[in-house]
Amino acid sequence: MSIFNYKLSNTLATIMFGTALTFTGCGSDDDDDTTPTTEVETGENTEVETGENTEVETGENTEVETGENTEVETGENTEVETGENTEVETGENTEVETGENTEVETGENTETETEVETGENTETETEISSNGYEFSQTAIQNVSGEITEDTTWTNDKVWQLSGSVNVIAPAVLTIEAGTVVTGANGADYLAINTGAKIHAEGTAESPIIFTSLQDLAGQGAVSQWGGLTILGNAQSNKGTSVYEAGTQNFASESADANGESSGVLKYVQIKYTGFEVEADKELNGLSLAGVGSGTEIDHIEVYVGGDDGIELWGGTANLSHVAIIGAGDDSLDWTDGWTGTADHVYIHQTENVTSDDPRGIEADSNGDNPTLEPISNPTISNMTIVADDENAQQGILLRRGTSASISNSIVVGSREKSCLEFRDSATLDTQPIFENVVLGGGCSAHFGGDDGVEADGVQNQFEAGTNNSVSDEVDPMAIAQSYEGDDYIGAFDPNAESKWTDGWTHEFIQPKFVQ
């Protein structure tokens, strides 16, 4: 059940991008049943204005096109209704303004199309109302190119990314609570480059939403825009690297910038992302490359993306209260020497699978030389990993020399592979630490090994930790409730009256096996 539903219906798409100008005349009560239909096409500099209490209705299969510089204004109490299969196209510099109490309804299969120049101050005005929710945004503002000075995106607009938008040092991009940022295709993404900052601090009542333009019309789906990328100067075991998104390199061989701040992300939704820049180089929901520990990342939801939910390349970034739901590939992925922390992490692998090896966690240190320093070695606590899809692979896969310290966590769910697997002896040699961890039911096996590591070796390392166990139970909350330690295990306190996901996330999907 959607707890904080920001979906907008086709109503929004139609009123944002065009107003139907084909009018159906209404005869008197004495007229026959034949309704005359007028087709109206406007050229350049055309102004159409309706008075108060005007009703405008278009029939099925109506095509409406406006030329350049067309102004359409409706008075108070105007009702506009379009039938099925209506196509509306607006030309350049079209302004659409609606008065008070305007009701707009679109039928099925309504297509809207617009050509929008990505210059300054391109906006379309509307009052947005859909599915019983009222929204404060009254315009779409298109942005593109580089941001080189301090800039604020206000919450009275929808900010539409046009291509890659790069924030360049020393600029700070501030995004107000309650702001909506959209992309329309995979080439649309936001990159905070090295030395620049983002300050996106939402609240539980007014989260900041990064989503697809299609989502505003109620048609959100996987891989509809690129995603959010942050590049920093913190240490990586590959030194300075080139990232597939952004205009600058990231990370460093030195630890001097490990405490660097790239800004703030709080109470943020990131939805419907994922784009392949080139073979084996994809944009994720949230990409953190060389990001330092001074960056505040707290209360983040990544929802239904085409590639990984969150991926980290080196750095010392710390994550807190993170929900990753419906990642197409791996939910949490790290490599290149990440040594930060993650606490209160909820991973739900749904049936939205776009790869052949989707994992709850896929973790590496360095694929070329697994002994290079710094070794990936994050500290993770209070994590829950569940899976609904039988094609889901390992709950946790540690490989290529990574280590980790994982505590107070639960791994369960329907999956084709094991709950916990080590791949290669370099990983086993790092002796990952487990404490108060339960591997539950639903996995093909509790332990797995590959590339020179046997499952028994993984089990031995797991049992060398403190208070770890295996179980056939598949309900993570039941596991958490039965835990008898001083603290609780899993992402959510089983005795709390609410979850930290309540109120600000797009949707919290209960796993199928606990519904």
TAGIBEL-V921921 format. One record per residue. N is the residue number from 0. PSI is psi as a letter, one per 30 degrees, with the letter a starting at -180 (* if undefined). OMEGA is omega in degrees with one decimal (NA if undefined). D_LAST is the distance of its C-alpha to the last C-alpha in Angstrom with 1 decimal. Layout:
BEGIN
N|PSI|OMEGA|D_LAST  N|PSI|OMEGA|D_LAST
END
This chain:
BEGIN
0|k|-179.5|11.4  1|k|-178.9|14.8  2|e|-178.6|16.2  3|i|-167.9|19.7  4|j|178.5|20.4  5|g|-179.4|23.8  6|k|174.3|23.8  7|k|-175.7|27.1  8|a|175.9|27.7  9|f|174.4|30.7  10|e|-177.3|32.6  11|e|-177.6|33.0  12|e|-177.3|34.1  13|e|-175.7|36.7  14|f|176.9|38.2  15|e|-167.2|38.2  16|g|176.8|40.1  17|l|175.9|42.2  18|k|-177.2|43.1  19|k|-178.7|44.1  20|g|173.5|47.8  21|k|-171.0|48.3  22|k|174.7|49.1  23|j|-179.0|48.9  24|k|-179.8|51.8  25|j|179.8|51.3  26|l|177.2|54.2  27|l|-179.5|55.5  28|f|-177.6|54.6  29|f|-178.3|57.7  30|l|174.4|56.7  31|a|-173.9|55.5  32|f|-178.7|52.0  33|k|-178.6|53.0  34|j|180.0|51.5  35|k|-178.8|53.5  36|k|179.7|51.6  37|k|175.5|53.0  38|k|-176.6|52.0  39|k|173.4|52.7  40|k|-177.2|53.0  41|k|177.5|54.1  42|a|-179.0|56.3  43|k|173.0|56.9  44|h|179.9|57.3  45|k|177.0|56.1  46|k|178.0|55.0  47|k|-178.1|53.0  48|k|175.8|52.5  49|k|-179.1|51.2  50|a|-179.8|52.2  51|l|174.6|50.2  52|h|-179.7|48.1  53|k|176.2|48.3  54|k|179.6|45.9  55|k|-178.0|45.5  56|k|175.3|43.8  57|k|-179.9|43.8  58|a|-180.0|43.3  59|l|173.2|41.5  60|h|-179.7|42.6  61|k|176.5|44.5  62|k|-179.0|45.6  63|k|-180.0|46.6  64|k|175.9|48.3  65|k|-179.2|49.9  66|a|-178.8|52.5  67|l|173.3|53.2  68|h|179.9|53.6  69|k|177.3|52.2  70|k|178.8|51.3  71|k|-178.6|49.1  72|k|176.8|48.9  73|k|-179.9|47.4  74|a|-179.3|48.5  75|l|174.1|46.6  76|h|179.5|44.4  77|k|177.5|44.4  78|k|179.4|41.9  79|k|-179.6|41.4  80|k|176.4|39.4  81|k|180.0|39.3  82|a|-179.3|38.6  83|l|172.6|36.8  84|h|179.0|37.9  85|k|177.7|39.8  86|k|-179.5|41.1  87|k|179.8|42.3  88|k|178.2|44.2  89|k|178.5|46.0  90|a|-177.9|48.9  91|l|172.4|49.8  92|h|179.3|50.1  93|k|178.2|48.5  94|k|178.1|47.7  95|k|-178.6|45.4  96|k|178.4|45.3  97|k|179.1|43.8  98|a|-178.8|45.0  99|l|173.1|43.3  100|h|179.9|40.8  101|k|179.0|40.6  102|k|-180.0|37.9  103|k|179.9|37.1  104|k|177.8|35.0  105|k|177.9|34.7  106|a|-179.2|33.9  107|l|172.0|32.0  108|h|178.7|33.1  109|k|-178.7|35.1  110|k|176.4|36.6  111|k|-177.8|38.1  112|k|177.7|40.4  113|k|172.5|42.5  114|j|-175.1|44.9  115|k|172.7|44.8  116|k|-176.4|47.4  117|g|178.0|45.9  118|a|-176.5|48.8  119|k|169.1|48.7  120|h|172.5|47.5  121|j|-176.1|45.9  122|l|176.2|43.7  123|k|-173.8|42.3  124|k|177.8|42.0  125|l|164.1|39.4  126|k|-172.9|37.6  127|k|176.2|33.8  128|k|-176.9|31.6  129|k|173.1|28.4  130|h|176.1|25.3  131|g|-179.8|26.4  132|k|176.4|26.9  133|k|-178.2|30.4  134|k|-175.2|31.5  135|f|-176.4|34.7  136|k|179.9|35.6  137|g|-178.8|38.7  138|l|168.0|39.7  139|k|178.5|38.9  140|j|179.6|41.0  141|k|178.3|41.6  142|k|179.3|42.3  143|l|173.6|43.6  144|b|-174.6|45.7  145|k|172.5|46.4  146|j|-171.9|46.0  147|g|176.2|48.9  148|l|-177.7|49.2  149|k|-172.8|46.9  150|k|176.2|44.7  151|k|171.5|42.2  152|j|-174.7|39.5  153|l|-175.3|39.1  154|g|176.0|36.1  155|g|179.3|38.0  156|l|163.5|37.7  157|k|-176.0|35.4  158|j|-173.5|36.9  159|j|177.2|37.0  160|k|177.0|37.7  161|j|-172.2|40.3  162|a|178.9|40.6  163|k|176.2|40.5  164|j|-173.6|41.0  165|k|174.0|42.5  166|k|-172.1|43.2  167|k|179.8|46.3  168|k|4.0|47.7  169|g|-173.5|48.6  170|k|173.3|46.6  171|k|174.6|43.7  172|j|177.0|41.1  173|k|178.3|39.6  174|j|-175.6|36.6  175|l|174.0|36.0  176|k|179.6|32.8  177|g|-179.1|31.1  178|k|175.4|32.7  179|k|177.6|31.3  180|k|-175.7|32.7  181|l|168.0|32.2  182|l|-175.4|33.4  183|f|177.3|34.0  184|l|-173.1|34.3  185|f|-179.7|34.0  186|f|179.4|37.4  187|j|177.3|36.4  188|l|-179.8|35.5  189|k|179.6|36.5  190|k|173.4|38.3  191|j|-172.8|39.5  192|l|-176.3|42.5  193|k|179.6|44.1  194|f|174.9|45.7  195|l|-179.1|44.0  196|l|169.8|41.2  197|k|175.4|38.2  198|i|-177.8|37.4  199|j|-175.3|34.1  200|j|174.3|32.9  201|a|175.9|30.3  202|l|177.1|28.7  203|e|179.4|25.4  204|f|-176.7|26.7  205|i|178.3|28.4  206|l|171.9|26.9  207|k|-173.8|29.0  208|k|168.4|27.4  209|k|-176.9|28.6  210|a|179.5|27.4  211|l|174.7|28.9  212|e|179.7|31.3  213|e|179.6|29.3  214|e|179.3|26.3  215|f|176.3|28.6  216|g|179.0|28.9  217|g|-175.6|25.2  218|h|179.6|25.5  219|k|-179.8|24.1  220|l|-175.5|23.5  221|k|170.6|24.1  222|h|178.7|27.7  223|f|172.0|29.2  224|l|-171.6|31.2  225|d|-177.4|32.3  226|a|-178.2|30.9  227|k|-178.7|32.2  228|k|174.5|34.6  229|k|179.4|36.5  230|k|179.0|39.5  231|a|-176.4|41.3  232|g|-178.6|44.2  233|l|-168.8|42.6  234|k|174.0|43.4  235|k|177.4|42.2  236|f|171.2|43.5  237|g|-177.6|44.5  238|a|178.4|46.5  239|k|-173.6|46.8  240|l|176.0|44.8  241|k|179.8|44.3  242|k|-176.4|40.9  243|f|175.2|40.0  244|k|-176.4|39.3  245|l|-175.4|41.6  246|f|-176.7|45.4  247|l|173.8|46.2  248|l|179.6|45.7  249|l|174.4|43.5  250|l|-174.4|43.5  251|l|172.4|46.6  252|f|-175.5|48.1  253|l|175.8|48.8  254|g|-174.2|46.6  255|e|-176.2|48.6  256|g|-176.6|45.9  257|f|178.2|42.9  258|g|-177.0|42.6  259|k|175.2|42.9  260|k|171.0|40.8  261|g|175.3|39.6  262|b|-173.1|38.3  263|k|167.3|35.1  264|j|178.9|31.5  265|k|-178.6|29.4  266|i|-176.3|26.4  267|k|169.6|26.5  268|k|174.8|24.1  269|j|-169.3|25.1  270|k|167.5|23.6  271|h|-177.0|24.5  272|a|171.5|27.1  273|k|-179.1|28.8  274|k|178.1|32.2  275|j|178.7|34.5  276|e|171.6|37.8  277|l|-175.2|39.4  278|k|178.1|38.5  279|g|175.7|36.4  280|j|-175.0|36.5  281|l|170.2|33.5  282|k|-178.8|32.4  283|l|174.7|29.1  284|e|176.4|27.0  285|j|179.0|28.9  286|k|-178.2|31.9  287|j|-173.9|33.8  288|j|-179.4|37.1  289|h|-177.0|39.4  290|k|-175.2|37.9  291|l|-174.6|39.2  292|f|177.2|37.8  293|f|178.5|39.2  294|k|179.5|36.6  295|j|-179.7|33.9  296|j|-170.6|30.4  297|k|-178.1|27.7  298|i|-179.0|24.5  299|k|172.2|24.1  300|k|172.2|21.3  301|j|-167.6|21.8  302|k|172.4|19.7  303|i|176.0|19.9  304|l|-176.6|23.3  305|f|178.6|25.5  306|b|-179.0|26.6  307|l|174.7|25.8  308|d|175.5|23.9  309|k|175.9|26.5  310|k|-179.4|29.6  311|k|174.2|32.4  312|j|-179.5|36.0  313|a|177.4|37.9  314|a|-175.5|38.3  315|g|-176.2|37.2  316|k|176.9|34.5  317|k|-179.1|32.0  318|k|177.8|28.4  319|k|178.7|26.3  320|i|-175.9|22.9  321|k|175.4|21.9  322|k|178.5|18.6  323|j|-172.3|18.9  324|k|172.7|16.2  325|h|175.0|17.0  326|k|-180.0|20.4  327|e|177.9|22.3  328|b|-178.3|24.1  329|k|-179.1|23.9  330|e|177.4|21.9  331|k|-173.8|24.6  332|k|174.9|28.0  333|l|-178.9|31.3  334|l|169.6|34.8  335|g|171.7|38.5  336|h|175.2|38.5  337|k|-177.8|35.7  338|g|179.6|36.2  339|a|-178.1|34.1  340|l|171.9|31.1  341|k|177.8|27.4  342|l|-177.5|25.4  343|i|-177.1|21.9  344|k|176.6|20.5  345|j|179.7|16.9  346|k|178.1|16.7  347|j|176.9|13.9  348|j|-178.3|15.4  349|a|179.6|13.9  350|g|176.0|15.6  351|i|-176.6|18.3  352|k|178.7|20.8  353|f|179.2|24.5  354|l|179.2|26.1  355|g|179.1|26.6  356|h|179.9|25.9  357|k|-177.4|23.0  358|l|173.5|22.5  359|e|173.1|20.6  360|k|169.2|24.2  361|j|-168.9|27.4  362|k|177.1|30.3  363|l|167.2|34.1  364|d|176.3|37.3  365|j|-176.2|40.0  366|f|-179.5|40.0  367|e|-179.8|43.8  368|j|-172.6|44.7  369|f|-179.7|41.9  370|g|-179.7|44.3  371|k|177.7|45.2  372|k|-7.4|44.8  373|k|173.9|42.7  374|k|171.9|40.1  375|k|-176.4|36.5  376|i|179.9|35.3  377|l|173.8|32.6  378|k|-175.0|31.1  379|k|-179.4|27.3  380|l|178.1|25.5  381|i|179.6|22.1  382|k|171.9|20.2  383|k|175.3|16.6  384|k|177.1|16.3  385|l|179.0|13.2  386|k|175.9|13.4  387|f|-169.4|11.6  388|k|-180.0|15.0  389|f|176.9|17.2  390|f|176.4|20.2  391|k|-178.0|19.4  392|b|-173.5|22.3  393|k|170.9|23.0  394|e|175.8|20.7  395|k|174.1|24.1  396|j|175.8|27.4  397|k|-175.2|30.5  398|l|173.8|33.7  399|h|170.5|37.2  400|g|179.4|38.2  401|l|167.0|35.4  402|a|177.2|34.7  403|l|170.7|32.1  404|j|-173.5|31.3  405|k|-177.3|27.6  406|l|173.7|26.5  407|h|-172.3|23.7  408|l|-175.8|21.1  409|k|173.8|18.2  410|j|179.8|17.7  411|l|167.2|14.9  412|l|-179.7|13.3  413|j|-179.0|14.3  414|l|-175.8|17.9  415|f|-176.4|21.3  416|a|-172.7|23.2  417|l|173.6|23.4  418|e|-176.0|21.6  419|k|179.3|25.0  420|k|168.6|28.1  421|k|176.2|31.7  422|j|177.7|33.9  423|k|-175.2|37.6  424|f|179.3|39.8  425|e|177.7|40.4  426|e|178.6|36.8  427|e|-179.1|37.1  428|f|179.8|40.4  429|f|176.4|38.9  430|i|175.1|37.0  431|k|-174.6|33.7  432|k|176.6|32.6  433|k|179.9|29.4  434|k|-178.8|28.8  435|h|-179.9|25.9  436|k|177.2|23.6  437|k|171.4|21.0  438|j|-172.1|20.4  439|a|-175.2|17.3  440|l|175.9|16.2  441|f|177.3|15.6  442|l|176.5|18.8  443|f|174.9|21.8  444|l|177.0|23.6  445|e|-175.5|23.5  446|k|176.6|26.8  447|l|177.4|28.7  448|l|-179.3|32.2  449|l|174.6|34.3  450|h|175.9|37.8  451|f|178.4|39.6  452|k|177.4|36.8  453|l|178.5|35.5  454|e|178.9|32.1  455|e|178.9|34.0  456|e|176.7|35.5  457|e|179.2|32.1  458|e|179.4|31.0  459|e|179.7|34.3  460|e|178.0|33.8  461|e|-177.5|30.3  462|f|176.1|31.7  463|f|177.4|34.7  464|a|-174.5|32.5  465|k|170.4|31.7  466|h|175.1|28.9  467|l|-178.4|26.8  468|l|173.0|24.8  469|l|-175.4|22.6  470|l|172.8|19.7  471|f|-179.4|17.7  472|k|-178.8|14.6  473|f|-179.1|11.8  474|j|-176.4|9.7  475|e|178.9|12.1  476|e|175.7|11.8  477|e|176.7|12.7  478|e|-178.9|15.5  479|e|-178.8|16.6  480|f|-178.8|16.8  481|f|-178.6|18.9  482|k|-174.0|21.3  483|g|179.8|24.7  484|a|-178.7|26.6  485|e|-179.8|28.3  486|l|177.2|25.8  487|l|177.2|22.1  488|l|-177.0|20.6  489|l|-174.6|18.1  490|f|-173.0|18.0  491|k|175.3|16.8  492|j|-176.5|18.5  493|f|-179.0|16.2  494|f|-179.9|18.8  495|l|-179.9|19.1  496|f|-179.8|18.4  497|l|175.4|17.2  498|l|178.0|16.5  499|f|173.9|19.3  500|f|-174.1|17.5  501|k|167.6|17.4  502|f|-173.6|19.9  503|f|-178.8|21.4  504|l|177.7|19.0  505|e|-176.5|18.6  506|k|173.9|14.8  507|j|-175.1|12.2  508|k|174.2|9.4  509|k|174.2|6.2  510|k|-176.2|6.5  511|e|-172.4|5.4  512|f|175.6|5.8  513|g|178.8|3.8  514|*|NA|0.0
END
